[in-house]
Amino acid sequence: MPPAADLRLFVQHLRQPEYVHLLLNAWPVYGMAAGAFMLLCALAWGQEQAQQIALGWLVLMGAASLLAVYYGQQGYDRVLAMSNREAQQWLMVHMRRAEAWAWVFYVTGAVAGGALAARRWQPRLAQFLGILACVLALWSSVLGGWISQAGGQVRHGEFREGPPTAEELLLGNEQAH
């Protein structure tokens, strides 16, 4: 059991949105990849209960994505203020990528929820939606890695090979408007 002082510090950190974002940001990436793997296996083996569990997991990961984006937006100004110029540029790219592509994570969760809901009354639709949810989860995983790549550049200068390219910064400006 951790000491009481460590628990108090942890609870104190939970009041900082950038810390909550840090705790949640891996869920959309790894969670969607795990969900896609579980669902792919369940679909291949025709395991109905395993499909339901995987689809439920993807719904949960869609919600976690929503929370990761929300807390990232809430903590943006604070992280921006504590960062140097190069890190600020990477933070901008990270935020723009996340905001431009978050919808894929949300749609993945919604499609997985639709597949769960359709199981009883529309089995063929449920099967189609399950396959679509699997494809979307794989796409979400790739996008999540790409979004996270920019996010990792913010606080981990050892991974940087310089600032983002002018193209990345310009593309981000176009997507933001």
N, C-alpha and C positions, 0 to 999 in steps of 0.2 A: 504494500500500500504506500503510495507517495506521501511524503510529509505534508502536513496541513498548509504550510507556507507555499509549497508548490501548487497545491490545488487552488489556493486563493489567487495566486499569480495567473494560473490558467483561466480561472473565471474572470479575472480582470481583463485578460487579453481577449476574451470572448466579447467584450464590449467594444472592441476595435474592429470595424468592418474589414479592414485590410487583413487582419489576422484570420477572421472567419473565412474570407476569400481564400487565403492560403490553405486552410484546412479542407475547403470544399473543391478547389480547382482541379484536383486530380480525379475526382469522381466522374465528371463527364468524359474524360479521356479513357481512363482505365475501366470505368464502370460500363461505358458503352461497348468497349472492346470485349469485356467479359460477357456482357449480355449477348452480343452478336455470336460469340463462340458457343455459349450455352444454347442459344436458340438454333444455331446452325446444327449442332449435334442433336438437339431434340427433334428438329424437323427431319433430319436424315434418318433417325431411328424411329420416327413415328411415335414418339413418347408424348402423349397428350398432356400429362401432368407436368412434365419437364418443360414443355412449350409454355404452359401457363405461368410457371415460375419465372422463366426467362422473360416473358412478356411483362410480367409484373415488375421484374427488375428494371427493364427498360423504361417503364412508366416512372419508376422511382428515380432513375438517372436523368430523365427529362426534367423532373422537378428539381433535382440537385443542380442541373445546369442553370435553371432559372435563378436559383439561390446564389450560385457562383457568380453569375453576371451581376445580379443585384448588389451583392456585397463588394464585388470588384468596382462597380460604379460608385458606391458609397465611400470606398477607401481611396479612390483615384487621387483626389486633391492632396491628401496626406502623403501618399507615396511620391507623388510628383514633387512636393515640397522638399522631401528628404533625399531626392535623387540629383545626380549631376546631369549635365546637358545631354550626354550620350544616353544615359539611362532614361531620361525623360522622353527622348525620341523613341526608344524601344517601348516605353510604356504607352505612348501614343499609338504605335503600330499594334501593340497587343490589344489595347482597348478597341481600336477600330476593327481589327479582325474579329474579335469576340462579338462586338455589336452587329457587324455585318453578317455573321454566320450563325449566331445563336439560334436562329429560327430552325435550323436543321435539327438541332438537339430537341427543341420543343416539338417539332413535327414527328420526330422519331418516337418520343414518349406518347404523343397523341395517337399515332398509328398503332403503336403497341396496345394502348388502351382500347382502341377501336377493335383490334383483333380479339382481345379478351371479351369485349362486350358482344361481339358477333358470334362467338363460339356456339352458343346455344341455338340461335335462330337462323343463322346463315353460315353454316360450316365452310362452304366454298369461299365465301367472302373472307371469313376468318383466316383460312389458309393463305389466300392471296395477301391479306394484310400482314400476316405473320412473316411471309417471305419479304414483303416490302419493308417491314420493320427491321428485319435482319440486314438488308441492304443499306437502309438508312443508318443503322447503328454502326456499320462498317465505315460509312462515309463520315459519320460524326466522329469516329475514332481518329480518322486521318485528319480531319479538320481540327480536332482538339489538339493533336500533336503539333500542328502548324501554328495554332493560336498560342499554345504553351511555349513553343520555341521562342517567340518574341517576348513572352512574359518572363521566361528564364533569363533573358538578357538584361532585364531591369535590375535585379539585385545580385546577379552573378557575373560580375565583370570578367571573371576568369574564363567564361565561355564566349565572350564577345571577341569578334575580329574587327571591331569598329562599329560605327553608327549604322543605322539602317540605310539602305540605298535611297537615293533621291526618288527613284521610282516607287519604292515602298511607301515613302512619306507622301508623295503626290497621289498615289492610288488610294491611300488612306483618306486624304482630303476629299477626293472625289466620292468615295463611299459614304463619308460622313455627311455630305450635303444632299 
